[in-house]
């Protein structure tokens, strides 16, 4: 499964950037595998919103990134992984329609991720696709991380759309519901074209593609 061993020793860290969901739930596990396969390559990582990761790439502060919202046109992108989105609803609302019926859903109060979030961007465009206005969403709170969103839903503040990757655990506090016709986004490998000439960057890029070769989450990473 692994690429040929990389024998060059490099003192400088390979700096990897990842947007919040990928960085929190997937990157640590994939980095453990990468370090086991290539112990000579020193790595460090930064987690932030997609715009911050893309800015880091443009400023040469980050060598390679994984983002969920390909906003910048100054970097190269490669599709890496499909990321289904789901809605979590407090159980006390007694709402468990799946697949979701959108008109009924919009009667619920919502916790949403921040404006720059790839999840929020996809949720907005899903509503537009179904000829529903974002202004009809009853926003009760805006949060900046998945953990805060799940905590707010558990407390019964409202429903929330999140990455299925972020809902790895079952909960007695909320129902996990799928969207009609599926709502999904993708994670992308992002890099500057000039940077891919660096053998360490190219190696990590290929390593990611091998581990997510079927556009889904490998069991050894998800477990």
Secondary structure, DSSP 8 states (H G I E B T S, - for coil): ---------EEEEEEEEEEHHHIIIIIHHHHHHHHHH-TTEEEEEEEE-HHHHHHHHHTTS-SEEEES----SSSEEEEEEEEEEEEEEEGGG----SSB-HHHHTTSEEEEE-TT-HHHHHHHHHHHHTT--GGGSEEEEEESSHHHHHHHHHTTS-BEEEEGGG--S--SSEEEE-BTT-EEEEEEEEE-TTGGGSHHHHHHHHHHHHHTTTSS--HHHH-
